[in-house]
Amino acid sequence: MKSTIEKLVKFVNQKPNLEFANYGELSSYRKESREITSDRKDFFALLSLAQRRIDNLDTQLTNYLSKNSGRLTINENGNLEYCTGQYFPTEYRPAANRVLSNLIWASYRDELDTNSPNPIYKDGNEIRKEIRRNLSRRVSNCYFN
């Protein structure tokens, strides 16, 4: 049986299957293709940070995806389901990225000082500053701005 992380990686790694007929010219098709590839790179950067920060990430991912009402969810059988908004190839990877970014944000938000019940970060600006130390500018700006 595959873990939720493995299912999410498989979901992100699937080919986008862009339809060339939806683009007026080759340059716009290639531009979209590059953006989709960047979304995949963003996913693996977020996954790396999530694996370093979050204990039992697989369990938390499963809980989040089963209770969340977003476009990406996990059903009773443990399979990922995605509800397309407008165009699947351009939005499925950012959906997975948003799931990870929400879990990462929660891990920073809920981090407590070791000797007291006080949170380490006073507000969202401090959390964003700390996240920027661990991710590229592109990923930080796209998912934590």
N, CA, C and O atoms as CSV, one atom per row, in Angstrom:
chain,resi,resn,atom,element,x,y,z
A,1,MET,N,N,0.838,-1.186,0.000
A,1,MET,CA,C,0.000,0.000,0.000
A,1,MET,C,C,0.877,1.242,0.000
A,1,MET,O,O,1.823,1.343,0.781
A,2,LYS,N,N,0.564,2.175,-0.868
A,2,LYS,CA,C,1.367,3.388,-0.985
A,2,LYS,C,C,1.010,4.393,0.105
A,2,LYS,O,O,-0.136,4.481,0.547
A,3,SER,N,N,2.015,5.140,0.519
A,3,SER,CA,C,1.786,6.202,1.482
A,3,SER,C,C,1.163,7.398,0.752
A,3,SER,O,O,1.187,7.479,-0.476
A,4,THR,N,N,0.620,8.301,1.523
A,4,THR,CA,C,0.019,9.499,0.932
A,4,THR,C,C,1.083,10.342,0.246
A,4,THR,O,O,0.811,10.955,-0.787
A,5,ILE,N,N,2.280,10.383,0.799
A,5,ILE,CA,C,3.368,11.134,0.159
A,5,ILE,C,C,3.666,10.545,-1.211
A,5,ILE,O,O,3.823,11.281,-2.185
A,6,GLU,N,N,3.745,9.217,-1.289
A,6,GLU,CA,C,4.009,8.571,-2.579
A,6,GLU,C,C,2.891,8.857,-3.580
A,6,GLU,O,O,3.159,9.075,-4.762
A,7,LYS,N,N,1.656,8.858,-3.121
A,7,LYS,CA,C,0.526,9.165,-4.001
A,7,LYS,C,C,0.598,10.602,-4.492
A,7,LYS,O,O,0.322,10.880,-5.659
A,8,LEU,N,N,0.971,11.515,-3.600
A,8,LEU,CA,C,1.076,12.915,-3.979
A,8,LEU,C,C,2.216,13.125,-4.972
A,8,LEU,O,O,2.074,13.893,-5.923
A,9,VAL,N,N,3.337,12.455,-4.760
A,9,VAL,CA,C,4.464,12.548,-5.697
A,9,VAL,C,C,4.057,11.997,-7.062
A,9,VAL,O,O,4.377,12.590,-8.092
A,10,LYS,N,N,3.362,10.881,-7.072
A,10,LYS,CA,C,2.890,10.304,-8.338
A,10,LYS,C,C,1.927,11.266,-9.038
A,10,LYS,O,O,1.978,11.429,-10.257
A,11,PHE,N,N,1.061,11.892,-8.268
A,11,PHE,CA,C,0.105,12.867,-8.815
A,11,PHE,C,C,0.844,14.029,-9.469
A,11,PHE,O,O,0.499,14.445,-10.575
A,12,VAL,N,N,1.846,14.544,-8.796
A,12,VAL,CA,C,2.612,15.684,-9.318
A,12,VAL,C,C,3.467,15.281,-10.514
A,12,VAL,O,O,3.667,16.081,-11.428
A,13,ASN,N,N,3.965,14.067,-10.516
A,13,ASN,CA,C,4.841,13.606,-11.599
A,13,ASN,C,C,4.110,13.218,-12.876
A,13,ASN,O,O,4.750,12.980,-13.900
A,14,GLN,N,N,2.786,13.150,-12.838
A,14,GLN,CA,C,2.075,12.786,-14.056
A,14,GLN,C,C,2.256,13.868,-15.119
A,14,GLN,O,O,2.423,15.046,-14.804
A,15,LYS,N,N,2.219,13.455,-16.361
A,15,LYS,CA,C,2.387,14.393,-17.471
A,15,LYS,C,C,1.199,15.347,-17.521
A,15,LYS,O,O,0.061,14.936,-17.296
A,16,PRO,N,N,1.459,16.609,-17.814
A,16,PRO,CA,C,0.356,17.570,-17.860
A,16,PRO,C,C,-0.562,17.394,-19.079
A,16,PRO,O,O,-1.724,17.799,-19.039
A,17,ASN,N,N,-0.051,16.797,-20.150
A,17,ASN,CA,C,-0.848,16.587,-21.364
A,17,ASN,C,C,-1.471,17.880,-21.891
A,17,ASN,O,O,-2.678,17.967,-22.121
A,18,LEU,N,N,-0.618,18.864,-22.071
A,18,LEU,CA,C,-1.071,20.111,-22.683
A,18,LEU,C,C,-1.597,19.836,-24.086
A,18,LEU,O,O,-1.057,18.999,-24.809
A,19,GLU,N,N,-2.629,20.531,-24.456
A,19,GLU,CA,C,-3.165,20.407,-25.809
A,19,GLU,C,C,-2.687,21.608,-26.621
A,19,GLU,O,O,-3.040,22.751,-26.333
A,20,PHE,N,N,-1.893,21.332,-27.619
A,20,PHE,CA,C,-1.316,22.414,-28.424
A,20,PHE,C,C,-2.395,23.276,-29.068
A,20,PHE,O,O,-2.180,24.468,-29.291
A,21,ALA,N,N,-3.541,22.699,-29.366
A,21,ALA,CA,C,-4.625,23.447,-30.010
A,21,ALA,C,C,-5.163,24.569,-29.117
A,21,ALA,O,O,-5.815,25.485,-29.619
A,22,ASN,N,N,-4.906,24.518,-27.820
A,22,ASN,CA,C,-5.370,25.571,-26.908
A,22,ASN,C,C,-4.471,26.807,-26.930
A,22,ASN,O,O,-4.767,27.807,-26.276
A,23,TYR,N,N,-3.388,26.732,-27.674
A,23,TYR,CA,C,-2.420,27.830,-27.714
A,23,TYR,C,C,-2.322,28.342,-29.146
A,23,TYR,O,O,-2.322,27.558,-30.096
A,24,GLY,N,N,-2.239,29.641,-29.292
A,24,GLY,CA,C,-2.192,30.234,-30.625
A,24,GLY,C,C,-0.864,30.066,-31.326
A,24,GLY,O,O,-0.797,30.049,-32.555
A,25,GLU,N,N,0.179,29.943,-30.553
A,25,GLU,CA,C,1.509,29.855,-31.153
A,25,GLU,C,C,2.434,29.019,-30.276
A,25,GLU,O,O,2.150,28.766,-29.105
A,26,LEU,N,N,3.519,28.609,-30.857
A,26,LEU,CA,C,4.468,27.733,-30.178
A,26,LEU,C,C,5.080,28.401,-28.949
A,26,LEU,O,O,5.303,27.742,-27.934
A,27,SER,N,N,5.355,29.706,-29.033
A,27,SER,CA,C,6.004,30.386,-27.902
A,27,SER,C,C,5.124,30.374,-26.653
A,27,SER,O,O,5.639,30.181,-25.552
A,28,SER,N,N,3.822,30.574,-26.791
A,28,SER,CA,C,2.941,30.552,-25.618
A,28,SER,C,C,2.807,29.126,-25.066
A,28,SER,O,O,2.693,28.940,-23.855
A,29,TYR,N,N,2.821,28.135,-25.937
A,29,TYR,CA,C,2.786,26.740,-25.512
A,29,TYR,C,C,4.034,26.401,-24.695
A,29,TYR,O,O,3.944,25.780,-23.636
A,30,ARG,N,N,5.181,26.812,-25.193
A,30,ARG,CA,C,6.436,26.528,-24.479
A,30,ARG,C,C,6.518,27.282,-23.158
A,30,ARG,O,O,7.030,26.757,-22.169
A,31,LYS,N,N,6.012,28.517,-23.142
A,31,LYS,CA,C,6.017,29.302,-21.911
A,31,LYS,C,C,5.179,28.598,-20.836
A,31,LYS,O,O,5.604,28.469,-19.688
A,32,GLU,N,N,4.000,28.155,-21.223
A,32,GLU,CA,C,3.136,27.432,-20.286
A,32,GLU,C,C,3.800,26.146,-19.805
A,32,GLU,O,O,3.716,25.798,-18.627
A,33,SER,N,N,4.450,25.454,-20.709
A,33,SER,CA,C,5.146,24.212,-20.367
A,33,SER,C,C,6.263,24.472,-19.352
A,33,SER,O,O,6.448,23.692,-18.418
A,34,ARG,N,N,6.998,25.557,-19.536
A,34,ARG,CA,C,8.068,25.902,-18.583
A,34,ARG,C,C,7.490,26.228,-17.204
A,34,ARG,O,O,8.063,25.843,-16.185
A,35,GLU,N,N,6.374,26.927,-17.169
A,35,GLU,CA,C,5.747,27.260,-15.890
A,35,GLU,C,C,5.277,26.003,-15.165
A,35,GLU,O,O,5.399,25.900,-13.944
A,36,ILE,N,N,4.742,25.051,-15.920
A,36,ILE,CA,C,4.290,23.795,-15.326
A,36,ILE,C,C,5.483,23.019,-14.762
A,36,ILE,O,O,5.383,22.399,-13.703
A,37,THR,N,N,6.600,23.057,-15.469
A,37,THR,CA,C,7.818,22.399,-14.983
A,37,THR,C,C,8.321,23.092,-13.715
A,37,THR,O,O,8.781,22.427,-12.787
A,38,SER,N,N,8.235,24.411,-13.672
A,38,SER,CA,C,8.638,25.147,-12.466
A,38,SER,C,C,7.752,24.788,-11.279
A,38,SER,O,O,8.225,24.701,-10.145
A,39,ASP,N,N,6.470,24.580,-11.544
A,39,ASP,CA,C,5.560,24.169,-10.472
A,39,ASP,C,C,5.984,22.826,-9.885
A,39,ASP,O,O,5.847,22.601,-8.682
A,40,ARG,N,N,6.493,21.944,-10.722
A,40,ARG,CA,C,6.978,20.641,-10.247
A,40,ARG,C,C,8.214,20.831,-9.362
A,40,ARG,O,O,8.329,20.206,-8.308
A,41,LYS,N,N,9.124,21.686,-9.790
A,41,LYS,CA,C,10.317,21.968,-8.977
A,41,LYS,C,C,9.917,22.582,-7.640
A,41,LYS,O,O,10.499,22.257,-6.604
A,42,ASP,N,N,8.928,23.468,-7.663
A,42,ASP,CA,C,8.431,24.078,-6.426
A,42,ASP,C,C,7.897,23.012,-5.480
A,42,ASP,O,O,8.131,23.067,-4.273
A,43,PHE,N,N,7.181,22.044,-6.036
A,43,PHE,CA,C,6.623,20.967,-5.213
A,43,PHE,C,C,7.729,20.230,-4.456
A,43,PHE,O,O,7.611,19.988,-3.255
A,44,PHE,N,N,8.789,19.883,-5.154
A,44,PHE,CA,C,9.846,19.119,-4.493
A,44,PHE,C,C,10.618,19.971,-3.477
A,44,PHE,O,O,11.130,19.435,-2.494
A,45,ALA,N,N,10.707,21.270,-3.697
A,45,ALA,CA,C,11.309,22.152,-2.690
A,45,ALA,C,C,10.423,22.206,-1.444
A,45,ALA,O,O,10.915,22.136,-0.318
A,46,LEU,N,N,9.117,22.330,-1.658
A,46,LEU,CA,C,8.187,22.350,-0.528
A,46,LEU,C,C,8.165,21.001,0.199
A,46,LEU,O,O,8.122,20.955,1.428
A,47,LEU,N,N,8.195,19.930,-0.551
A,47,LEU,CA,C,8.202,18.601,0.057
A,47,LEU,C,C,9.449,18.397,0.910
A,47,LEU,O,O,9.374,17.832,2.001
A,48,SER,N,N,10.575,18.849,0.420
A,48,SER,CA,C,11.821,18.724,1.173
A,48,SER,C,C,11.727,19.480,2.503
A,48,SER,O,O,12.110,18.952,3.547
A,49,LEU,N,N,11.223,20.699,2.461
A,49,LEU,CA,C,11.073,21.480,3.689
A,49,LEU,C,C,10.061,20.811,4.619
A,49,LEU,O,O,10.288,20.733,5.826
A,50,ALA,N,N,8.959,20.334,4.072
A,50,ALA,CA,C,7.939,19.680,4.896
A,50,ALA,C,C,8.500,18.431,5.572
A,50,ALA,O,O,8.213,18.179,6.742
A,51,GLN,N,N,9.289,17.659,4.853
A,51,GLN,CA,C,9.865,16.448,5.443
A,51,GLN,C,C,10.855,16.781,6.551
A,51,GLN,O,O,10.978,16.027,7.517
A,52,ARG,N,N,11.555,17.888,6.426
A,52,ARG,CA,C,12.494,18.293,7.481
A,52,ARG,C,C,11.764,18.839,8.701
A,52,ARG,O,O,12.221,18.644,9.828
A,53,ARG,N,N,10.658,19.506,8.502
A,53,ARG,CA,C,9.977,20.218,9.588
A,53,ARG,C,C,8.890,19.426,10.294
A,53,ARG,O,O,8.693,19.583,11.499
A,54,ILE,N,N,8.188,18.586,9.566
A,54,ILE,CA,C,6.955,18.004,10.097
A,54,ILE,C,C,7.166,16.533,10.450
A,54,ILE,O,O,7.478,15.706,9.594
A,55,ASP,N,N,6.987,16.233,11.740
A,55,ASP,CA,C,7.020,14.838,12.166
A,55,ASP,C,C,5.770,14.151,11.616
A,55,ASP,O,O,4.725,14.784,11.464
A,56,ASN,N,N,5.879,12.887,11.325
A,56,ASN,CA,C,4.793,12.069,10.755
A,56,ASN,C,C,4.026,12.825,9.653
A,56,ASN,O,O,2.803,12.962,9.699
A,57,LEU,N,N,4.780,13.298,8.680
A,57,LEU,CA,C,4.213,14.067,7.564
A,57,LEU,C,C,3.132,13.285,6.837
A,57,LEU,O,O,2.110,13.854,6.454
A,58,ASP,N,N,3.341,12.000,6.643
A,58,ASP,CA,C,2.362,11.211,5.894
A,58,ASP,C,C,0.998,11.214,6.588
A,58,ASP,O,O,-0.032,11.358,5.930
A,59,THR,N,N,0.989,11.059,7.887
A,59,THR,CA,C,-0.265,11.070,8.648
A,59,THR,C,C,-0.932,12.433,8.577
A,59,THR,O,O,-2.145,12.532,8.390
A,60,GLN,N,N,-0.133,13.483,8.727
A,60,GLN,CA,C,-0.698,14.828,8.660
A,60,GLN,C,C,-1.244,15.136,7.276
A,60,GLN,O,O,-2.283,15.783,7.147
A,61,LEU,N,N,-0.550,14.679,6.239
A,61,LEU,CA,C,-1.040,14.860,4.868
A,61,LEU,C,C,-2.371,14.146,4.680
A,61,LEU,O,O,-3.311,14.712,4.121
A,62,THR,N,N,-2.451,12.916,5.144
A,62,THR,CA,C,-3.686,12.145,5.016
A,62,THR,C,C,-4.837,12.840,5.738
A,62,THR,O,O,-5.934,12.957,5.193
A,63,ASN,N,N,-4.591,13.297,6.954
A,63,ASN,CA,C,-5.625,14.007,7.718
A,63,ASN,C,C,-6.050,15.285,7.012
A,63,ASN,O,O,-7.243,15.569,6.903
A,64,TYR,N,N,-5.093,16.045,6.539
A,64,TYR,CA,C,-5.402,17.310,5.878
A,64,TYR,C,C,-6.221,17.077,4.612
A,64,TYR,O,O,-7.225,17.753,4.383
A,65,LEU,N,N,-5.795,16.130,3.799
A,65,LEU,CA,C,-6.484,15.887,2.530
A,65,LEU,C,C,-7.863,15.261,2.723
A,65,LEU,O,O,-8.734,15.427,1.869
A,66,SER,N,N,-8.076,14.551,3.817
A,66,SER,CA,C,-9.387,13.953,4.039
A,66,SER,C,C,-10.369,14.941,4.666
A,66,SER,O,O,-11.579,14.798,4.494
A,67,LYS,N,N,-9.866,15.939,5.390
A,67,LYS,CA,C,-10.744,16.916,6.046
A,67,LYS,C,C,-10.876,18.221,5.257
A,67,LYS,O,O,-11.775,19.020,5.522
A,68,ASN,N,N,-10.007,18.431,4.315
A,68,ASN,CA,C,-9.954,19.671,3.565
A,68,ASN,C,C,-11.045,19.690,2.507
A,68,ASN,O,O,-11.409,18.648,1.961
A,69,SER,N,N,-11.556,20.853,2.224
A,69,SER,CA,C,-12.598,20.972,1.201
A,69,SER,C,C,-12.066,21.644,-0.063
A,69,SER,O,O,-12.839,22.206,-0.839
A,70,GLY,N,N,-10.767,21.590,-0.270
A,70,GLY,CA,C,-10.163,22.195,-1.449
A,70,GLY,C,C,-10.330,21.328,-2.681
A,70,GLY,O,O,-11.102,20.369,-2.677
A,71,ARG,N,N,-9.618,21.663,-3.716
A,71,ARG,CA,C,-9.719,20.924,-4.973
A,71,ARG,C,C,-9.038,19.554,-4.903
A,71,ARG,O,O,-9.461,18.616,-5.578
A,72,LEU,N,N,-7.999,19.440,-4.100
A,72,LEU,CA,C,-7.272,18.182,-3.962
A,72,LEU,C,C,-7.662,17.536,-2.637
A,72,LEU,O,O,-7.449,18.112,-1.570
A,73,THR,N,N,-8.230,16.341,-2.714
A,73,THR,CA,C,-8.678,15.636,-1.516
A,73,THR,C,C,-8.307,14.161,-1.630
A,73,THR,O,O,-7.853,13.692,-2.674
A,74,ILE,N,N,-8.510,13.455,-0.544
A,74,ILE,CA,C,-8.317,12.006,-0.553
A,74,ILE,C,C,-9.660,11.379,-0.188
A,74,ILE,O,O,-10.306,11.810,0.767
A,75,ASN,N,N,-10.079,10.378,-0.933
A,75,ASN,CA,C,-11.391,9.778,-0.691
A,75,ASN,C,C,-11.311,8.657,0.343
A,75,ASN,O,O,-10.248,8.388,0.902
A,76,GLU,N,N,-12.447,8.011,0.586
A,76,GLU,CA,C,-12.523,6.951,1.600
A,76,GLU,C,C,-11.616,5.767,1.260
A,76,GLU,O,O,-11.149,5.058,2.152
A,77,ASN,N,N,-11.373,5.560,-0.031
A,77,ASN,CA,C,-10.520,4.449,-0.470
A,77,ASN,C,C,-9.033,4.789,-0.405
A,77,ASN,O,O,-8.187,3.939,-0.685
A,78,GLY,N,N,-8.718,6.016,-0.041
A,78,GLY,CA,C,-7.323,6.429,0.049
A,78,GLY,C,C,-6.743,6.922,-1.256
A,78,GLY,O,O,-5.526,7.068,-1.370
A,79,ASN,N,N,-7.587,7.186,-2.251
A,79,ASN,CA,C,-7.116,7.681,-3.545
A,79,ASN,C,C,-7.247,9.198,-3.612
A,79,ASN,O,O,-8.202,9.779,-3.096
A,80,LEU,N,N,-6.275,9.822,-4.253
A,80,LEU,CA,C,-6.337,11.270,-4.437
A,80,LEU,C,C,-7.369,11.606,-5.498
A,80,LEU,O,O,-7.477,10.926,-6.518
A,81,GLU,N,N,-8.124,12.663,-5.243
A,81,GLU,CA,C,-9.093,13.165,-6.202
A,81,GLU,C,C,-8.829,14.649,-6.405
A,81,GLU,O,O,-8.561,15.384,-5.454
A,82,TYR,N,N,-8.907,15.070,-7.644
A,82,TYR,CA,C,-8.702,16.483,-7.953
A,82,TYR,C,C,-9.886,17.000,-8.747
A,82,TYR,O,O,-10.272,16.393,-9.746
A,83,CYS,N,N,-10.459,18.095,-8.327
A,83,CYS,CA,C,-11.571,18.740,-9.020
A,83,CYS,C,C,-11.002,19.894,-9.843
A,83,CYS,O,O,-10.547,20.895,-9.290
A,84,THR,N,N,-11.031,19.750,-11.141
A,84,THR,CA,C,-10.445,20.739,-12.034
A,84,THR,C,C,-11.268,22.021,-12.032
A,84,THR,O,O,-12.498,21.988,-12.059
A,85,GLY,N,N,-10.567,23.149,-11.999
A,85,GLY,CA,C,-11.225,24.450,-12.088
A,85,GLY,C,C,-11.487,24.815,-13.533
A,85,GLY,O,O,-12.637,24.859,-13.969
A,86,GLN,N,N,-10.410,25.080,-14.288
A,86,GLN,CA,C,-10.567,25.439,-15.688
A,86,GLN,C,C,-9.714,24.584,-16.612
A,86,GLN,O,O,-10.202,24.085,-17.626
A,87,TYR,N,N,-8.440,24.412,-16.266
A,87,TYR,CA,C,-7.551,23.688,-17.172
A,87,TYR,C,C,-6.574,22.878,-16.336
A,87,TYR,O,O,-5.618,23.428,-15.790
A,88,PHE,N,N,-6.806,21.588,-16.235
A,88,PHE,CA,C,-6.045,20.680,-15.387
A,88,PHE,C,C,-4.532,20.834,-15.509
A,88,PHE,O,O,-3.857,20.924,-14.484
A,89,PRO,N,N,-3.963,20.867,-16.733
A,89,PRO,CA,C,-2.494,20.891,-16.827
A,89,PRO,C,C,-1.828,22.062,-16.111
A,89,PRO,O,O,-0.680,21.946,-15.683
A,90,THR,N,N,-2.522,23.175,-15.975
A,90,THR,CA,C,-1.897,24.341,-15.345
A,90,THR,C,C,-2.191,24.471,-13.859
A,90,THR,O,O,-1.605,25.321,-13.189
A,91,GLU,N,N,-3.084,23.647,-13.334
A,91,GLU,CA,C,-3.466,23.867,-11.944
A,91,GLU,C,C,-3.262,22.690,-10.991
A,91,GLU,O,O,-3.358,22.870,-9.778
A,92,TYR,N,N,-2.985,21.503,-11.501
A,92,TYR,CA,C,-2.898,20.361,-10.579
A,92,TYR,C,C,-1.645,20.410,-9.709
A,92,TYR,O,O,-1.698,20.035,-8.538
A,93,ARG,N,N,-0.528,20.863,-10.255
A,93,ARG,CA,C,0.688,20.938,-9.429
A,93,ARG,C,C,0.604,22.057,-8.392
A,93,ARG,O,O,0.977,21.835,-7.239
A,94,PRO,N,N,0.129,23.250,-8.757
A,94,PRO,CA,C,-0.049,24.272,-7.714
A,94,PRO,C,C,-1.008,23.848,-6.602
A,94,PRO,O,O,-0.861,24.287,-5.462
A,95,ALA,N,N,-1.986,23.001,-6.922
A,95,ALA,CA,C,-2.895,22.500,-5.875
A,95,ALA,C,C,-2.119,21.662,-4.857
A,95,ALA,O,O,-2.323,21.802,-3.652
A,96,ALA,N,N,-1.241,20.801,-5.336
A,96,ALA,CA,C,-0.411,20.000,-4.434
A,96,ALA,C,C,0.536,20.900,-3.644
A,96,ALA,O,O,0.799,20.655,-2.467
A,97,ASN,N,N,1.041,21.935,-4.293
A,97,ASN,CA,C,1.937,22.870,-3.608
A,97,ASN,C,C,1.209,23.613,-2.490
A,97,ASN,O,O,1.783,23.855,-1.428
A,98,ARG,N,N,-0.046,23.972,-2.724
A,98,ARG,CA,C,-0.813,24.668,-1.685
A,98,ARG,C,C,-1.057,23.776,-0.473
A,98,ARG,O,O,-1.051,24.251,0.662
A,99,VAL,N,N,-1.269,22.499,-0.711
A,99,VAL,CA,C,-1.447,21.568,0.406
A,99,VAL,C,C,-0.188,21.566,1.274
A,99,VAL,O,O,-0.269,21.706,2.495
A,100,LEU,N,N,0.968,21.408,0.642
A,100,LEU,CA,C,2.219,21.395,1.413
A,100,LEU,C,C,2.483,22.737,2.082
A,100,LEU,O,O,2.928,22.778,3.229
A,101,SER,N,N,2.215,23.832,1.381
A,101,SER,CA,C,2.474,25.151,1.980
A,101,SER,C,C,1.580,25.383,3.198
A,101,SER,O,O,2.015,26.000,4.170
A,102,ASN,N,N,0.344,24.901,3.160
A,102,ASN,CA,C,-0.536,25.040,4.324
A,102,ASN,C,C,-0.016,24.244,5.518
A,102,ASN,O,O,-0.066,24.714,6.655
A,103,LEU,N,N,0.476,23.053,5.257
A,103,LEU,CA,C,1.037,22.246,6.348
A,103,LEU,C,C,2.323,22.868,6.900
A,103,LEU,O,O,2.552,22.862,8.109
A,104,ILE,N,N,3.145,23.394,6.022
A,104,ILE,CA,C,4.384,24.049,6.464
A,104,ILE,C,C,4.057,25.271,7.304
A,104,ILE,O,O,4.648,25.482,8.362
A,105,TRP,N,N,3.110,26.080,6.829
A,105,TRP,CA,C,2.718,27.281,7.576
A,105,TRP,C,C,2.228,26.888,8.973
A,105,TRP,O,O,2.616,27.503,9.966
A,106,ALA,N,N,1.395,25.886,9.043
A,106,ALA,CA,C,0.868,25.438,10.343
A,106,ALA,C,C,1.984,24.959,11.257
A,106,ALA,O,O,1.925,25.170,12.469
A,107,SER,N,N,3.003,24.316,10.692
A,107,SER,CA,C,4.104,23.837,11.530
A,107,SER,C,C,4.880,25.000,12.138
A,107,SER,O,O,5.307,24.926,13.290
A,108,TYR,N,N,5.067,26.078,11.368
A,108,TYR,CA,C,5.735,27.262,11.917
A,108,TYR,C,C,4.834,27.969,12.923
A,108,TYR,O,O,5.285,28.385,13.991
A,109,ARG,N,N,3.552,28.099,12.571
A,109,ARG,CA,C,2.607,28.801,13.441
A,109,ARG,C,C,2.488,28.127,14.798
A,109,ARG,O,O,2.383,28.807,15.818
A,110,ASP,N,N,2.503,26.802,14.822
A,110,ASP,CA,C,2.293,26.053,16.053
A,110,ASP,C,C,3.579,25.727,16.811
A,110,ASP,O,O,3.529,25.095,17.867
A,111,GLU,N,N,4.722,26.149,16.286
A,111,GLU,CA,C,5.991,25.866,16.955
A,111,GLU,C,C,6.094,26.678,18.240
A,111,GLU,O,O,5.935,27.899,18.238
A,112,LEU,N,N,6.362,25.978,19.329
A,112,LEU,CA,C,6.426,26.628,20.639
A,112,LEU,C,C,7.863,26.714,21.125
A,112,LEU,O,O,8.713,25.894,20.776
A,113,ASP,N,N,8.107,27.728,21.936
A,113,ASP,CA,C,9.398,27.874,22.588
A,113,ASP,C,C,9.596,26.663,23.510
A,113,ASP,O,O,8.647,26.193,24.136
A,114,THR,N,N,10.820,26.170,23.587
A,114,THR,CA,C,11.075,24.925,24.327
A,114,THR,C,C,10.777,25.033,25.818
A,114,THR,O,O,10.380,24.042,26.431
A,115,ASN,N,N,10.954,26.194,26.411
A,115,ASN,CA,C,10.780,26.324,27.857
A,115,ASN,C,C,9.485,27.007,28.262
A,115,ASN,O,O,9.274,27.265,29.447
A,116,SER,N,N,8.616,27.305,27.310
A,116,SER,CA,C,7.373,27.987,27.660
A,116,SER,C,C,6.293,27.641,26.632
A,116,SER,O,O,6.596,27.119,25.559
A,117,PRO,N,N,5.051,27.931,26.959
A,117,PRO,CA,C,3.968,27.659,26.007
A,117,PRO,C,C,3.810,28.755,24.944
A,117,PRO,O,O,2.832,28.767,24.197
A,118,ASN,N,N,4.770,29.660,24.885
A,118,ASN,CA,C,4.680,30.774,23.945
A,118,ASN,C,C,5.176,30.369,22.555
A,118,ASN,O,O,6.147,29.623,22.430
A,119,PRO,N,N,4.513,30.860,21.527
A,119,PRO,CA,C,4.992,30.562,20.167
A,119,PRO,C,C,6.337,31.246,19.901
A,119,PRO,O,O,6.632,32.302,20.460
A,120,ILE,N,N,7.135,30.629,19.046
A,120,ILE,CA,C,8.441,31.196,18.701
A,120,ILE,C,C,8.273,32.434,17.832
A,120,ILE,O,O,8.983,33.425,18.005
A,121,TYR,N,N,7.334,32.371,16.899
A,121,TYR,CA,C,7.144,33.480,15.951
A,121,TYR,C,C,5.946,34.311,16.383
A,121,TYR,O,O,4.867,33.776,16.639
A,122,LYS,N,N,6.142,35.615,16.462
A,122,LYS,CA,C,5.109,36.503,16.982
A,122,LYS,C,C,3.984,36.762,15.984
A,122,LYS,O,O,2.834,36.959,16.379
A,123,ASP,N,N,4.312,36.761,14.695
A,123,ASP,CA,C,3.285,37.047,13.687
A,123,ASP,C,C,3.666,36.434,12.344
A,123,ASP,O,O,4.715,35.805,12.206
A,124,GLY,N,N,2.798,36.629,11.365
A,124,GLY,CA,C,3.018,36.061,10.043
A,124,GLY,C,C,4.268,36.577,9.356
A,124,GLY,O,O,4.894,35.849,8.585
A,125,ASN,N,N,4.642,37.817,9.624
A,125,ASN,CA,C,5.850,38.368,9.008
A,125,ASN,C,C,7.098,37.628,9.470
A,125,ASN,O,O,8.000,37.372,8.672
A,126,GLU,N,N,7.155,37.286,10.743
A,126,GLU,CA,C,8.299,36.519,11.240
A,126,GLU,C,C,8.321,35.113,10.644
A,126,GLU,O,O,9.386,34.578,10.336
A,127,ILE,N,N,7.147,34.522,10.484
A,127,ILE,CA,C,7.078,33.191,9.865
A,127,ILE,C,C,7.557,33.262,8.424
A,127,ILE,O,O,8.351,32.425,7.996
A,128,ARG,N,N,7.082,34.255,7.665
A,128,ARG,CA,C,7.505,34.407,6.270
A,128,ARG,C,C,9.015,34.613,6.168
A,128,ARG,O,O,9.664,34.062,5.279
A,129,LYS,N,N,9.560,35.398,7.068
A,129,LYS,CA,C,10.999,35.651,7.071
A,129,LYS,C,C,11.775,34.350,7.289
A,129,LYS,O,O,12.782,34.107,6.624
A,130,GLU,N,N,11.314,33.529,8.206
A,130,GLU,CA,C,11.980,32.255,8.476
A,130,GLU,C,C,11.827,31.291,7.300
A,130,GLU,O,O,12.767,30.578,6.950
A,131,ILE,N,N,10.650,31.273,6.698
A,131,ILE,CA,C,10.421,30.399,5.546
A,131,ILE,C,C,11.323,30.800,4.388
A,131,ILE,O,O,11.850,29.936,3.688
A,132,ARG,N,N,11.507,32.096,4.179
A,132,ARG,CA,C,12.364,32.581,3.087
A,132,ARG,C,C,13.809,32.110,3.240
A,132,ARG,O,O,14.537,32.008,2.253
A,133,ARG,N,N,14.217,31.828,4.451
A,133,ARG,CA,C,15.576,31.316,4.676
A,133,ARG,C,C,15.727,29.886,4.161
A,133,ARG,O,O,16.840,29.431,3.898
A,134,ASN,N,N,14.611,29.184,4.021
A,134,ASN,CA,C,14.649,27.768,3.657
A,134,ASN,C,C,14.174,27.464,2.244
A,134,ASN,O,O,14.322,26.335,1.777
A,135,LEU,N,N,13.610,28.440,1.562
A,135,LEU,CA,C,13.082,28.220,0.217
A,135,LEU,C,C,13.568,29.304,-0.737
A,135,LEU,O,O,14.049,30.355,-0.313
A,136,SER,N,N,13.435,29.036,-2.008
A,136,SER,CA,C,13.814,30.033,-3.008
A,136,SER,C,C,12.844,31.216,-2.969
A,136,SER,O,O,11.753,31.123,-2.408
A,137,ARG,N,N,13.249,32.291,-3.557
A,137,ARG,CA,C,12.413,33.486,-3.609
A,137,ARG,C,C,11.111,33.190,-4.357
A,137,ARG,O,O,10.034,33.619,-3.942
A,138,ARG,N,N,11.224,32.453,-5.461
A,138,ARG,CA,C,10.029,32.126,-6.256
A,138,ARG,C,C,8.998,31.360,-5.419
A,138,ARG,O,O,7.821,31.720,-5.395
A,139,VAL,N,N,9.440,30.319,-4.746
A,139,VAL,CA,C,8.519,29.498,-3.957
A,139,VAL,C,C,7.955,30.311,-2.793
A,139,VAL,O,O,6.758,30.241,-2.511
A,140,SER,N,N,8.791,31.068,-2.130
A,140,SER,CA,C,8.332,31.900,-1.011
A,140,SER,C,C,7.279,32.901,-1.464
A,140,SER,O,O,6.254,33.077,-0.805
A,141,ASN,N,N,7.535,33.552,-2.587
A,141,ASN,CA,C,6.593,34.550,-3.076
A,141,ASN,C,C,5.294,33.932,-3.582
A,141,ASN,O,O,4.224,34.517,-3.413
A,142,CYS,N,N,5.376,32.772,-4.193
A,142,CYS,CA,C,4.165,32.130,-4.737
A,142,CYS,C,C,3.262,31.574,-3.644
A,142,CYS,O,O,2.039,31.659,-3.756
A,143,TYR,N,N,3.834,31.013,-2.600
A,143,TYR,CA,C,3.019,30.259,-1.659
A,143,TYR,C,C,3.008,30.806,-0.232
A,143,TYR,O,O,2.252,30.308,0.602
A,144,PHE,N,N,3.823,31.813,0.069
A,144,PHE,CA,C,3.852,32.351,1.422
A,144,PHE,C,C,3.840,33.874,1.433
A,144,PHE,O,O,4.482,34.497,2.278
A,145,ASN,N,N,3.135,34.453,0.528
A,145,ASN,CA,C,3.121,35.917,0.449
A,145,ASN,C,C,1.856,36.496,0.989
A,145,ASN,O,O,1.688,37.716,0.994
